[in-house]
Amino acid sequence: MKKNLITIIILALCIVNLVLNIMLVFVCMPSAQKTNNLITQIAAVLNLELTGGNAQPTVSLENIGTYSVEAQVINLKDDGSGEKHYVQVGLTLELDMSSKDYTSLNTVLQGAEGPVFDEARNVIQGYTYAEVTDQVTQEKIKKQILTNLQKKYATQCIYRVSFSKFTTQ
């Protein structure tokens, strides 16, 4: 009799489990799918904003002017290894010649190789050897140099910074 009673209890628990699983499928799953769809849509919108917001201004080829800074050696931040690391960097600034302040900025830049490179040095010295060898970090460095130069000279005429030489040791 005890065996039959235990069997009946087990059977009842299995039926209750089956009913709860059926409820789970028909009650909870549609709302979970709706939530998943909502999250997917939000992620798609955020991804569009992230990729769309980073677009650099476009300048036609005939309106691009350049200003080059000779390559110089910069000490890198100590990474704790005990070794001194250096980077040799040359800069090229791309200027928008159609900008209203291009003429005055170009005049100022002709005698400002030192101050321009000093802005780059201030940014690059804050990074270690491992960081500057990373391509993503190099792009961050370029953006930071660009921002600093735009603030320093109060212009949007400088629209891109690139490295004409970048050698690490």
N, C-alpha and C positions, 0 to 999 in steps of 0.2 A: 504494500500500500504506500509506503514511503517513497519507493521508486516512482510510482505512478504520479504522486503528488509533485515530486521534484520535476518530473518530465512535463507536467502540465504548467508549472511555474516557468520553466525554461521556454516552453512553447508560447506562453503569454508574453514573456519579455521579448521574444523574437518578433512577435506580431506588433507589439508596441514600438519596437525599434524600426520595423518596416514602415509603419504609419508615420513615425517622426521623420524618416528619410524621405518619404513621399512628400510630406509637408515642406521639408527643406527644399526640395527640388522645385516645387510649384510656388512657394511663397518667397523664399529668400533669393533664389537664383535670378529672377527677372530684375529685382532691385539691384543686385550685384552687377548684372550686365549693364543696366542703365548708369550706374556709378562708374563702371569701367569705361563706357563710352564717353561720359562727361570728362573724365580724367584724360582720356586720349585727345579729345577736342581741345582742352585747356593746354595740354602739352604741345599740340600742333600750333596753337596761337602763340604761345611763348617762344617756340622755336622760330617762328616767322619773325617775331619781334627781335629776337637775339641776332638772327642773321641779317635782317633788314636794317637794323640800327647801326651796324658796323661799316656800312658802305662809305668808302672814301669819296670825296668829291672828284668828279671827273673834269678833266681839263683837256681841251683839244691839243693835239700834238704841236700845232703852230704857236700855242700859247704857253708852252712849257719852257721855263728857264731853269738853269741849274747853277748851283754854287757849290764848289767842292772845297773840302778842308783836307789838307795833307794828313796822311796817316801818322799817328803818334802812339807811343806806348803808354798804357795805363796800368797801374797796380790794381789788382783785384782784392776784394775783401778776404781776410784770412778765414780759411775753412776749418782750421784746427788741425790740419795734417802736419804743420810745421814747415811746409814748402811754400815758397813765394810763387804766386802765379801772376802772369801778365797777359794783357791782350793788346794787340796792335790794331788800332781802329782808324779808318779813314771814313769821312762822312761826305755824303752828297745830299744837298737840300734841293728839293724840287719846288720851284716857284711858279705861281700863276701870273704870267706876264699881262693878262687882261685885268688883273686886280688894280684898283685905283691907287694903291700905295706901293706898287711894284718899283717904280723909279726911285722913290726915296729909300725904300728898303734895300734895293740893289746897291745904292750909293753907300748906305751904312754898312752893308755886309762886306764891301770891298776892303775895308780896313778892320774888319772885326773877326778875323780868323781865330784869334786867341779867345775872345769871349764866347764865340759859338762852340769851339771845342771844349771850353771850360764847362759849359752846360752839359755836354755829353759826358765829360769826365765825372762830374758830380753824380750823374745817374749811374754810370757803369761801375764806379768804385763801390757802390752799395751791393754788388753781387759777387758771389763766389765763382770759382772756376767751373764747378759742376753746373751752376745755374746758367752761366753765359754760354756754355756749349749746347744748351737746350734751345731748339728752334723756337719754341713757344715763348721762352723768356726773352730771346732776341727780339721778337716782335713787340713784347711789352716794353723793352728798352727803347725801341724806335718810337713807340707811341709816347712814352714819357719824355723823351728828348724833344719830340715835336711839340708836345703840350708846353714844355718849359720854354722853348724858343718862341712859340706863339704868344705866350704871356710876356716874355721879356721884351719882345719887339712890338707888342700890341698889334698883331696883324694875323690875318688868315691867309695872307699871300703865300706863306710857307705851308704847303699842304701835304708834303711827304718827306720823310727822312729815310735814307737808305745807307747801307754800309758799302763803301767802295772797296774797303779792305777790312777783313776781320780774321785775325790770326791769334790763336790762344797758345799759351805755353804754361 
